[in-house]
Amino acid sequence: MLYSQGRERVEEMKTCQISRKDLLEAIRRELHQTELENVEEIYMERSGELSVIKKNAANRPDGYNKFPIELICMVK
């Protein structure tokens, strides 16, 4: 896991040789956003791809409930 609970997991990112720019690229491609605000988690898969999981709307402070947690992308 490279990102969770609003935090980059720096040691795991170093191990996988992934930078913040790589995380943001995956988000731009799939969410068409430039920030991590709607991201719950980002994983490095065995294939080397990044999986981005969108944040669950039920956990948002404004109570917005349009989408569940779902797999958004697998970017190589």
PyMOL Python script that loads the backbone (N, CA, C, O; Angstrom):
from pymol import cmd

cmd.read_pdbstr("""\
ATOM      1  N   MET A   1       0.850  -1.166   0.000  1.00  0.00           N
ATOM      2  CA  MET A   1       0.000   0.000   0.000  1.00  0.00           C
ATOM      3  C   MET A   1       0.904   1.239   0.000  1.00  0.00           C
ATOM      4  O   MET A   1       1.804   1.370   0.829  1.00  0.00           O
ATOM      5  N   LEU A   2       0.644   2.128  -0.933  1.00  0.00           N
ATOM      6  CA  LEU A   2       1.469   3.323  -1.077  1.00  0.00           C
ATOM      7  C   LEU A   2       0.831   4.564  -0.479  1.00  0.00           C
ATOM      8  O   LEU A   2       1.519   5.536  -0.165  1.00  0.00           O
ATOM      9  N   TYR A   3      -0.485   4.527  -0.324  1.00  0.00           N
ATOM     10  CA  TYR A   3      -1.224   5.687   0.198  1.00  0.00           C
ATOM     11  C   TYR A   3      -2.457   5.171   0.914  1.00  0.00           C
ATOM     12  O   TYR A   3      -3.183   4.330   0.384  1.00  0.00           O
ATOM     13  N   SER A   4      -2.696   5.676   2.125  1.00  0.00           N
ATOM     14  CA  SER A   4      -3.923   5.335   2.849  1.00  0.00           C
ATOM     15  C   SER A   4      -4.163   6.345   3.954  1.00  0.00           C
ATOM     16  O   SER A   4      -3.229   6.959   4.469  1.00  0.00           O
ATOM     17  N   GLN A   5      -5.421   6.509   4.309  1.00  0.00           N
ATOM     18  CA  GLN A   5      -5.832   7.402   5.395  1.00  0.00           C
ATOM     19  C   GLN A   5      -5.234   8.794   5.252  1.00  0.00           C
ATOM     20  O   GLN A   5      -4.852   9.421   6.240  1.00  0.00           O
ATOM     21  N   GLY A   6      -5.158   9.272   4.015  1.00  0.00           N
ATOM     22  CA  GLY A   6      -4.677  10.622   3.773  1.00  0.00           C
ATOM     23  C   GLY A   6      -3.171  10.792   3.854  1.00  0.00           C
ATOM     24  O   GLY A   6      -2.680  11.920   3.884  1.00  0.00           O
ATOM     25  N   ARG A   7      -2.428   9.688   3.892  1.00  0.00           N
ATOM     26  CA  ARG A   7      -0.975   9.781   4.039  1.00  0.00           C
ATOM     27  C   ARG A   7      -0.250   8.929   3.008  1.00  0.00           C
ATOM     28  O   ARG A   7      -0.644   7.803   2.707  1.00  0.00           O
ATOM     29  N   GLU A   8       0.808   9.499   2.486  1.00  0.00           N
ATOM     30  CA  GLU A   8       1.707   8.732   1.639  1.00  0.00           C
ATOM     31  C   GLU A   8       2.536   7.839   2.543  1.00  0.00           C
ATOM     32  O   GLU A   8       3.001   8.276   3.596  1.00  0.00           O
ATOM     33  N   ARG A   9       2.719   6.616   2.145  1.00  0.00           N
ATOM     34  CA  ARG A   9       3.522   5.667   2.916  1.00  0.00           C
ATOM     35  C   ARG A   9       4.918   5.662   2.308  1.00  0.00           C
ATOM     36  O   ARG A   9       5.237   4.869   1.423  1.00  0.00           O
ATOM     37  N   VAL A  10       5.734   6.573   2.815  1.00  0.00           N
ATOM     38  CA  VAL A  10       7.021   6.920   2.215  1.00  0.00           C
ATOM     39  C   VAL A  10       7.953   5.721   2.095  1.00  0.00           C
ATOM     40  O   VAL A  10       8.579   5.537   1.051  1.00  0.00           O
ATOM     41  N   GLU A  11       8.058   4.909   3.130  1.00  0.00           N
ATOM     42  CA  GLU A  11       8.975   3.763   3.073  1.00  0.00           C
ATOM     43  C   GLU A  11       8.563   2.774   1.988  1.00  0.00           C
ATOM     44  O   GLU A  11       9.412   2.265   1.257  1.00  0.00           O
ATOM     45  N   GLU A  12       7.262   2.500   1.879  1.00  0.00           N
ATOM     46  CA  GLU A  12       6.770   1.597   0.844  1.00  0.00           C
ATOM     47  C   GLU A  12       6.986   2.202  -0.544  1.00  0.00           C
ATOM     48  O   GLU A  12       7.317   1.492  -1.493  1.00  0.00           O
ATOM     49  N   MET A  13       6.794   3.523  -0.653  1.00  0.00           N
ATOM     50  CA  MET A  13       7.017   4.201  -1.927  1.00  0.00           C
ATOM     51  C   MET A  13       8.485   4.084  -2.338  1.00  0.00           C
ATOM     52  O   MET A  13       8.784   3.841  -3.507  1.00  0.00           O
ATOM     53  N   LYS A  14       9.398   4.256  -1.386  1.00  0.00           N
ATOM     54  CA  LYS A  14      10.832   4.121  -1.678  1.00  0.00           C
ATOM     55  C   LYS A  14      11.155   2.706  -2.144  1.00  0.00           C
ATOM     56  O   LYS A  14      11.892   2.514  -3.112  1.00  0.00           O
ATOM     57  N   THR A  15      10.601   1.725  -1.450  1.00  0.00           N
ATOM     58  CA  THR A  15      10.840   0.327  -1.801  1.00  0.00           C
ATOM     59  C   THR A  15      10.383   0.024  -3.226  1.00  0.00           C
ATOM     60  O   THR A  15      11.049  -0.708  -3.958  1.00  0.00           O
ATOM     61  N   CYS A  16       9.245   0.591  -3.610  1.00  0.00           N
ATOM     62  CA  CYS A  16       8.668   0.364  -4.945  1.00  0.00           C
ATOM     63  C   CYS A  16       9.203   1.344  -5.986  1.00  0.00           C
ATOM     64  O   CYS A  16       8.847   1.260  -7.161  1.00  0.00           O
ATOM     65  N   GLN A  17      10.051   2.264  -5.559  1.00  0.00           N
ATOM     66  CA  GLN A  17      10.602   3.303  -6.428  1.00  0.00           C
ATOM     67  C   GLN A  17       9.485   4.113  -7.105  1.00  0.00           C
ATOM     68  O   GLN A  17       9.502   4.344  -8.314  1.00  0.00           O
ATOM     69  N   ILE A  18       8.522   4.529  -6.284  1.00  0.00           N
ATOM     70  CA  ILE A  18       7.381   5.326  -6.730  1.00  0.00           C
ATOM     71  C   ILE A  18       7.462   6.687  -6.052  1.00  0.00           C
ATOM     72  O   ILE A  18       7.702   6.778  -4.849  1.00  0.00           O
ATOM     73  N   SER A  19       7.262   7.731  -6.826  1.00  0.00           N
ATOM     74  CA  SER A  19       7.291   9.088  -6.285  1.00  0.00           C
ATOM     75  C   SER A  19       5.876   9.634  -6.145  1.00  0.00           C
ATOM     76  O   SER A  19       4.913   9.045  -6.636  1.00  0.00           O
ATOM     77  N   ARG A  20       5.773  10.762  -5.470  1.00  0.00           N
ATOM     78  CA  ARG A  20       4.483  11.453  -5.367  1.00  0.00           C
ATOM     79  C   ARG A  20       3.971  11.799  -6.756  1.00  0.00           C
ATOM     80  O   ARG A  20       2.767  11.741  -7.004  1.00  0.00           O
ATOM     81  N   LYS A  21       4.865  12.155  -7.658  1.00  0.00           N
ATOM     82  CA  LYS A  21       4.463  12.465  -9.039  1.00  0.00           C
ATOM     83  C   LYS A  21       3.801  11.262  -9.704  1.00  0.00           C
ATOM     84  O   LYS A  21       2.855  11.422 -10.474  1.00  0.00           O
ATOM     85  N   ASP A  22       4.291  10.062  -9.413  1.00  0.00           N
ATOM     86  CA  ASP A  22       3.686   8.847  -9.963  1.00  0.00           C
ATOM     87  C   ASP A  22       2.268   8.645  -9.429  1.00  0.00           C
ATOM     88  O   ASP A  22       1.364   8.272 -10.176  1.00  0.00           O
ATOM     89  N   LEU A  23       2.081   8.893  -8.131  1.00  0.00           N
ATOM     90  CA  LEU A  23       0.743   8.774  -7.544  1.00  0.00           C
ATOM     91  C   LEU A  23      -0.208   9.775  -8.187  1.00  0.00           C
ATOM     92  O   LEU A  23      -1.329   9.427  -8.560  1.00  0.00           O
ATOM     93  N   LEU A  24       0.240  11.012  -8.315  1.00  0.00           N
ATOM     94  CA  LEU A  24      -0.605  12.056  -8.897  1.00  0.00           C
ATOM     95  C   LEU A  24      -0.920  11.777 -10.362  1.00  0.00           C
ATOM     96  O   LEU A  24      -2.009  12.103 -10.836  1.00  0.00           O
ATOM     97  N   GLU A  25       0.019  11.181 -11.077  1.00  0.00           N
ATOM     98  CA  GLU A  25      -0.238  10.819 -12.474  1.00  0.00           C
ATOM     99  C   GLU A  25      -1.387   9.816 -12.569  1.00  0.00           C
ATOM    100  O   GLU A  25      -2.271   9.960 -13.413  1.00  0.00           O
ATOM    101  N   ALA A  26      -1.374   8.808 -11.710  1.00  0.00           N
ATOM    102  CA  ALA A  26      -2.440   7.809 -11.702  1.00  0.00           C
ATOM    103  C   ALA A  26      -3.795   8.458 -11.402  1.00  0.00           C
ATOM    104  O   ALA A  26      -4.806   8.096 -12.004  1.00  0.00           O
ATOM    105  N   ILE A  27      -3.813   9.401 -10.486  1.00  0.00           N
ATOM    106  CA  ILE A  27      -5.051  10.098 -10.126  1.00  0.00           C
ATOM    107  C   ILE A  27      -5.536  10.969 -11.281  1.00  0.00           C
ATOM    108  O   ILE A  27      -6.732  11.007 -11.571  1.00  0.00           O
ATOM    109  N   ARG A  28      -4.619  11.663 -11.936  1.00  0.00           N
ATOM    110  CA  ARG A  28      -5.002  12.497 -13.087  1.00  0.00           C
ATOM    111  C   ARG A  28      -5.603  11.658 -14.196  1.00  0.00           C
ATOM    112  O   ARG A  28      -6.596  12.048 -14.810  1.00  0.00           O
ATOM    113  N   ARG A  29      -5.003  10.509 -14.453  1.00  0.00           N
ATOM    114  CA  ARG A  29      -5.486   9.646 -15.530  1.00  0.00           C
ATOM    115  C   ARG A  29      -6.892   9.121 -15.282  1.00  0.00           C
ATOM    116  O   ARG A  29      -7.720   9.110 -16.192  1.00  0.00           O
ATOM    117  N   GLU A  30      -7.165   8.691 -14.071  1.00  0.00           N
ATOM    118  CA  GLU A  30      -8.427   8.011 -13.802  1.00  0.00           C
ATOM    119  C   GLU A  30      -9.506   8.876 -13.167  1.00  0.00           C
ATOM    120  O   GLU A  30     -10.687   8.718 -13.477  1.00  0.00           O
ATOM    121  N   LEU A  31      -9.116   9.782 -12.290  1.00  0.00           N
ATOM    122  CA  LEU A  31     -10.112  10.628 -11.624  1.00  0.00           C
ATOM    123  C   LEU A  31     -10.219  12.007 -12.259  1.00  0.00           C
ATOM    124  O   LEU A  31     -11.128  12.776 -11.945  1.00  0.00           O
ATOM    125  N   HIS A  32      -9.289  12.314 -13.151  1.00  0.00           N
ATOM    126  CA  HIS A  32      -9.233  13.634 -13.784  1.00  0.00           C
ATOM    127  C   HIS A  32      -9.160  14.727 -12.728  1.00  0.00           C
ATOM    128  O   HIS A  32      -9.818  15.763 -12.820  1.00  0.00           O
ATOM    129  N   GLN A  33      -8.330  14.455 -11.717  1.00  0.00           N
ATOM    130  CA  GLN A  33      -8.106  15.393 -10.623  1.00  0.00           C
ATOM    131  C   GLN A  33      -6.610  15.535 -10.407  1.00  0.00           C
ATOM    132  O   GLN A  33      -5.820  14.729 -10.898  1.00  0.00           O
ATOM    133  N   THR A  34      -6.233  16.556  -9.676  1.00  0.00           N
ATOM    134  CA  THR A  34      -4.814  16.787  -9.428  1.00  0.00           C
ATOM    135  C   THR A  34      -4.429  16.609  -7.965  1.00  0.00           C
ATOM    136  O   THR A  34      -3.262  16.782  -7.615  1.00  0.00           O
ATOM    137  N   GLU A  35      -5.374  16.272  -7.114  1.00  0.00           N
ATOM    138  CA  GLU A  35      -5.113  16.121  -5.678  1.00  0.00           C
ATOM    139  C   GLU A  35      -5.576  14.755  -5.188  1.00  0.00           C
ATOM    140  O   GLU A  35      -6.305  14.044  -5.880  1.00  0.00           O
ATOM    141  N   LEU A  36      -5.145  14.406  -3.996  1.00  0.00           N
ATOM    142  CA  LEU A  36      -5.464  13.111  -3.394  1.00  0.00           C
ATOM    143  C   LEU A  36      -6.745  13.131  -2.557  1.00  0.00           C
ATOM    144  O   LEU A  36      -7.041  12.153  -1.871  1.00  0.00           O
ATOM    145  N   GLU A  37      -7.501  14.213  -2.599  1.00  0.00           N
ATOM    146  CA  GLU A  37      -8.638  14.377  -1.691  1.00  0.00           C
ATOM    147  C   GLU A  37      -9.739  13.320  -1.847  1.00  0.00           C
ATOM    148  O   GLU A  37     -10.426  13.026  -0.869  1.00  0.00           O
ATOM    149  N   ASN A  38      -9.932  12.744  -3.028  1.00  0.00           N
ATOM    150  CA  ASN A  38     -10.975  11.738  -3.230  1.00  0.00           C
ATOM    151  C   ASN A  38     -10.421  10.325  -3.308  1.00  0.00           C
ATOM    152  O   ASN A  38     -11.094   9.418  -3.797  1.00  0.00           O
ATOM    153  N   VAL A  39      -9.196  10.134  -2.828  1.00  0.00           N
ATOM    154  CA  VAL A  39      -8.551   8.829  -2.899  1.00  0.00           C
ATOM    155  C   VAL A  39      -8.487   8.208  -1.512  1.00  0.00           C
ATOM    156  O   VAL A  39      -8.022   8.828  -0.556  1.00  0.00           O
ATOM    157  N   GLU A  40      -8.961   6.974  -1.422  1.00  0.00           N
ATOM    158  CA  GLU A  40      -8.891   6.225  -0.167  1.00  0.00           C
ATOM    159  C   GLU A  40      -7.533   5.529  -0.037  1.00  0.00           C
ATOM    160  O   GLU A  40      -6.842   5.677   0.971  1.00  0.00           O
ATOM    161  N   GLU A  41      -7.161   4.766  -1.076  1.00  0.00           N
ATOM    162  CA  GLU A  41      -5.924   4.008  -1.032  1.00  0.00           C
ATOM    163  C   GLU A  41      -5.321   3.874  -2.420  1.00  0.00           C
ATOM    164  O   GLU A  41      -6.026   3.935  -3.427  1.00  0.00           O
ATOM    165  N   ILE A  42      -4.003   3.690  -2.459  1.00  0.00           N
ATOM    166  CA  ILE A  42      -3.307   3.383  -3.702  1.00  0.00           C
ATOM    167  C   ILE A  42      -2.376   2.212  -3.410  1.00  0.00           C
ATOM    168  O   ILE A  42      -1.615   2.228  -2.442  1.00  0.00           O
ATOM    169  N   TYR A  43      -2.453   1.206  -4.261  1.00  0.00           N
ATOM    170  CA  TYR A  43      -1.653  -0.004  -4.106  1.00  0.00           C
ATOM    171  C   TYR A  43      -0.731  -0.197  -5.295  1.00  0.00           C
ATOM    172  O   TYR A  43      -1.057   0.204  -6.412  1.00  0.00           O
ATOM    173  N   MET A  44       0.416  -0.810  -5.057  1.00  0.00           N
ATOM    174  CA  MET A  44       1.276  -1.302  -6.122  1.00  0.00           C
ATOM    175  C   MET A  44       0.946  -2.777  -6.279  1.00  0.00           C
ATOM    176  O   MET A  44       1.117  -3.557  -5.341  1.00  0.00           O
ATOM    177  N   GLU A  45       0.476  -3.164  -7.453  1.00  0.00           N
ATOM    178  CA  GLU A  45       0.122  -4.549  -7.715  1.00  0.00           C
ATOM    179  C   GLU A  45       1.369  -5.340  -8.112  1.00  0.00           C
ATOM    180  O   GLU A  45       2.402  -4.756  -8.439  1.00  0.00           O
ATOM    181  N   ARG A  46       1.271  -6.641  -8.081  1.00  0.00           N
ATOM    182  CA  ARG A  46       2.402  -7.501  -8.451  1.00  0.00           C
ATOM    183  C   ARG A  46       2.854  -7.252  -9.878  1.00  0.00           C
ATOM    184  O   ARG A  46       4.021  -7.460 -10.209  1.00  0.00           O
ATOM    185  N   SER A  47       1.938  -6.809 -10.719  1.00  0.00           N
ATOM    186  CA  SER A  47       2.246  -6.542 -12.126  1.00  0.00           C
ATOM    187  C   SER A  47       3.036  -5.243 -12.305  1.00  0.00           C
ATOM    188  O   SER A  47       3.548  -4.969 -13.391  1.00  0.00           O
ATOM    189  N   GLY A  48       3.132  -4.441 -11.231  1.00  0.00           N
ATOM    190  CA  GLY A  48       3.798  -3.149 -11.318  1.00  0.00           C
ATOM    191  C   GLY A  48       2.836  -2.003 -11.566  1.00  0.00           C
ATOM    192  O   GLY A  48       3.247  -0.844 -11.616  1.00  0.00           O
ATOM    193  N   GLU A  49       1.565  -2.316 -11.719  1.00  0.00           N
ATOM    194  CA  GLU A  49       0.552  -1.296 -11.947  1.00  0.00           C
ATOM    195  C   GLU A  49       0.112  -0.683 -10.622  1.00  0.00           C
ATOM    196  O   GLU A  49       0.216  -1.313  -9.570  1.00  0.00           O
ATOM    197  N   LEU A  50      -0.385   0.561 -10.687  1.00  0.00           N
ATOM    198  CA  LEU A  50      -0.945   1.219  -9.511  1.00  0.00           C
ATOM    199  C   LEU A  50      -2.453   1.082  -9.543  1.00  0.00           C
ATOM    200  O   LEU A  50      -3.083   1.376 -10.559  1.00  0.00           O
ATOM    201  N   SER A  51      -3.034   0.642  -8.450  1.00  0.00           N
ATOM    202  CA  SER A  51      -4.491   0.567  -8.300  1.00  0.00           C
ATOM    203  C   SER A  51      -4.927   1.703  -7.393  1.00  0.00           C
ATOM    204  O   SER A  51      -4.421   1.846  -6.280  1.00  0.00           O
ATOM    205  N   VAL A  52      -5.870   2.514  -7.870  1.00  0.00           N
ATOM    206  CA  VAL A  52      -6.380   3.650  -7.110  1.00  0.00           C
ATOM    207  C   VAL A  52      -7.802   3.330  -6.679  1.00  0.00           C
ATOM    208  O   VAL A  52      -8.643   2.971  -7.503  1.00  0.00           O
ATOM    209  N   ILE A  53      -8.067   3.461  -5.389  1.00  0.00           N
ATOM    210  CA  ILE A  53      -9.407   3.216  -4.859  1.00  0.00           C
ATOM    211  C   ILE A  53      -9.983   4.542  -4.397  1.00  0.00           C
ATOM    212  O   ILE A  53      -9.397   5.247  -3.574  1.00  0.00           O
ATOM    213  N   LYS A  54     -11.145   4.862  -4.947  1.00  0.00           N
ATOM    214  CA  LYS A  54     -11.823   6.121  -4.635  1.00  0.00           C
ATOM    215  C   LYS A  54     -12.348   6.101  -3.205  1.00  0.00           C
ATOM    216  O   LYS A  54     -12.772   5.059  -2.704  1.00  0.00           O
ATOM    217  N   LYS A  55     -12.316   7.256  -2.554  1.00  0.00           N
ATOM    218  CA  LYS A  55     -12.776   7.397  -1.181  1.00  0.00           C
ATOM    219  C   LYS A  55     -14.280   7.144  -1.094  1.00  0.00           C
ATOM    220  O   LYS A  55     -15.039   7.543  -1.978  1.00  0.00           O
ATOM    221  N   ASN A  56     -14.693   6.489  -0.037  1.00  0.00           N
ATOM    222  CA  ASN A  56     -16.101   6.219   0.224  1.00  0.00           C
ATOM    223  C   ASN A  56     -16.786   7.512   0.638  1.00  0.00           C
ATOM    224  O   ASN A  56     -16.380   8.152   1.608  1.00  0.00           O
ATOM    225  N   ALA A  57     -17.816   7.892  -0.089  1.00  0.00           N
ATOM    226  CA  ALA A  57     -18.516   9.144   0.173  1.00  0.00           C
ATOM    227  C   ALA A  57     -19.170   9.160   1.548  1.00  0.00           C
ATOM    228  O   ALA A  57     -19.353  10.231   2.126  1.00  0.00           O
ATOM    229  N   ALA A  58     -19.526   7.992   2.083  1.00  0.00           N
ATOM    230  CA  ALA A  58     -20.167   7.943   3.397  1.00  0.00           C
ATOM    231  C   ALA A  58     -19.236   8.433   4.495  1.00  0.00           C
ATOM    232  O   ALA A  58     -19.702   8.869   5.548  1.00  0.00           O
ATOM    233  N   ASN A  59     -17.929   8.369   4.266  1.00  0.00           N
ATOM    234  CA  ASN A  59     -16.958   8.833   5.260  1.00  0.00           C
ATOM    235  C   ASN A  59     -16.667  10.323   5.151  1.00  0.00           C
ATOM    236  O   ASN A  59     -15.958  10.877   5.991  1.00  0.00           O
ATOM    237  N   ARG A  60     -17.205  10.977   4.126  1.00  0.00           N
ATOM    238  CA  ARG A  60     -16.930  12.399   3.939  1.00  0.00           C
ATOM    239  C   ARG A  60     -17.720  13.218   4.942  1.00  0.00           C
ATOM    240  O   ARG A  60     -18.863  12.876   5.248  1.00  0.00           O
ATOM    241  N   PRO A  61     -17.139  14.293   5.462  1.00  0.00           N
ATOM    242  CA  PRO A  61     -17.814  15.089   6.486  1.00  0.00           C
ATOM    243  C   PRO A  61     -19.095  15.755   6.015  1.00  0.00           C
ATOM    244  O   PRO A  61     -19.974  16.038   6.830  1.00  0.00           O
ATOM    245  N   ASP A  62     -19.223  16.014   4.707  1.00  0.00           N
ATOM    246  CA  ASP A  62     -20.431  16.676   4.216  1.00  0.00           C
ATOM    247  C   ASP A  62     -21.572  15.693   3.972  1.00  0.00           C
ATOM    248  O   ASP A  62     -22.665  16.108   3.589  1.00  0.00           O
ATOM    249  N   GLY A  63     -21.335  14.377   4.189  1.00  0.00           N
ATOM    250  CA  GLY A  63     -22.375  13.372   4.043  1.00  0.00           C
ATOM    251  C   GLY A  63     -22.721  13.035   2.606  1.00  0.00           C
ATOM    252  O   GLY A  63     -23.670  12.288   2.370  1.00  0.00           O
ATOM    253  N   TYR A  64     -21.995  13.553   1.652  1.00  0.00           N
ATOM    254  CA  TYR A  64     -22.243  13.282   0.239  1.00  0.00           C
ATOM    255  C   TYR A  64     -22.141  11.782   0.003  1.00  0.00           C
ATOM    256  O   TYR A  64     -21.162  11.163   0.419  1.00  0.00           O
ATOM    257  N   ASN A  65     -23.119  11.191  -0.649  1.00  0.00           N
ATOM    258  CA  ASN A  65     -23.166   9.743  -0.770  1.00  0.00           C
ATOM    259  C   ASN A  65     -23.454   9.310  -2.200  1.00  0.00           C
ATOM    260  O   ASN A  65     -24.382   8.538  -2.441  1.00  0.00           O
ATOM    261  N   LYS A  66     -22.668   9.799  -3.146  1.00  0.00           N
ATOM    262  CA  LYS A  66     -22.917   9.493  -4.550  1.00  0.00           C
ATOM    263  C   LYS A  66     -22.253   8.202  -5.006  1.00  0.00           C
ATOM    264  O   LYS A  66     -22.809   7.497  -5.849  1.00  0.00           O
ATOM    265  N   PHE A  67     -21.083   7.872  -4.473  1.00  0.00           N
ATOM    266  CA  PHE A  67     -20.373   6.696  -4.964  1.00  0.00           C
ATOM    267  C   PHE A  67     -19.810   5.870  -3.815  1.00  0.00           C
ATOM    268  O   PHE A  67     -19.405   6.423  -2.792  1.00  0.00           O
ATOM    269  N   PRO A  68     -19.782   4.537  -3.979  1.00  0.00           N
ATOM    270  CA  PRO A  68     -19.149   3.666  -2.983  1.00  0.00           C
ATOM    271  C   PRO A  68     -17.654   3.566  -3.267  1.00  0.00           C
ATOM    272  O   PRO A  68     -17.172   4.073  -4.279  1.00  0.00           O
ATOM    273  N   ILE A  69     -16.924   2.910  -2.368  1.00  0.00           N
ATOM    274  CA  ILE A  69     -15.527   2.620  -2.667  1.00  0.00           C
ATOM    275  C   ILE A  69     -15.508   1.680  -3.859  1.00  0.00           C
ATOM    276  O   ILE A  69     -16.239   0.690  -3.886  1.00  0.00           O
ATOM    277  N   GLU A  70     -14.681   1.982  -4.835  1.00  0.00           N
ATOM    278  CA  GLU A  70     -14.586   1.131  -6.003  1.00  0.00           C
ATOM    279  C   GLU A  70     -13.189   1.228  -6.589  1.00  0.00           C
ATOM    280  O   GLU A  70     -12.485   2.221  -6.403  1.00  0.00           O
ATOM    281  N   LEU A  71     -12.800   0.173  -7.302  1.00  0.00           N
ATOM    282  CA  LEU A  71     -11.525   0.188  -7.987  1.00  0.00           C
ATOM    283  C   LEU A  71     -11.638   1.132  -9.168  1.00  0.00           C
ATOM    284  O   LEU A  71     -12.526   0.975 -10.005  1.00  0.00           O
ATOM    285  N   ILE A  72     -10.750   2.109  -9.247  1.00  0.00           N
ATOM    286  CA  ILE A  72     -10.818   3.124 -10.291  1.00  0.00           C
ATOM    287  C   ILE A  72      -9.857   2.827 -11.421  1.00  0.00           C
ATOM    288  O   ILE A  72     -10.243   2.929 -12.586  1.00  0.00           O
ATOM    289  N   CYS A  73      -8.617   2.463 -11.126  1.00  0.00           N
ATOM    290  CA  CYS A  73      -7.672   2.311 -12.230  1.00  0.00           C
ATOM    291  C   CYS A  73      -6.582   1.324 -11.907  1.00  0.00           C
ATOM    292  O   CYS A  73      -6.323   0.971 -10.757  1.00  0.00           O
ATOM    293  N   MET A  74      -5.964   0.903 -12.973  1.00  0.00           N
ATOM    294  CA  MET A  74      -4.728   0.148 -12.863  1.00  0.00           C
ATOM    295  C   MET A  74      -3.822   0.757 -13.909  1.00  0.00           C
ATOM    296  O   MET A  74      -3.974   0.487 -15.100  1.00  0.00           O
ATOM    297  N   VAL A  75      -2.874   1.581 -13.469  1.00  0.00           N
ATOM    298  CA  VAL A  75      -1.998   2.312 -14.350  1.00  0.00           C
ATOM    299  C   VAL A  75      -0.618   1.691 -14.297  1.00  0.00           C
ATOM    300  O   VAL A  75      -0.071   1.482 -13.214  1.00  0.00           O
ATOM    301  N   LYS A  76      -0.052   1.395 -15.448  1.00  0.00           N
ATOM    302  CA  LYS A  76       1.282   0.803 -15.484  1.00  0.00           C
ATOM    303  C   LYS A  76       2.332   1.870 -15.548  1.00  0.00           C
ATOM    304  O   LYS A  76       3.524   1.563 -15.585  1.00  0.00           O
TER     305      LYS A  76
END
""", "prot")
cmd.dss("prot")
cmd.show_as("cartoon", "prot")
cmd.util.cbc("prot")
cmd.orient("prot")
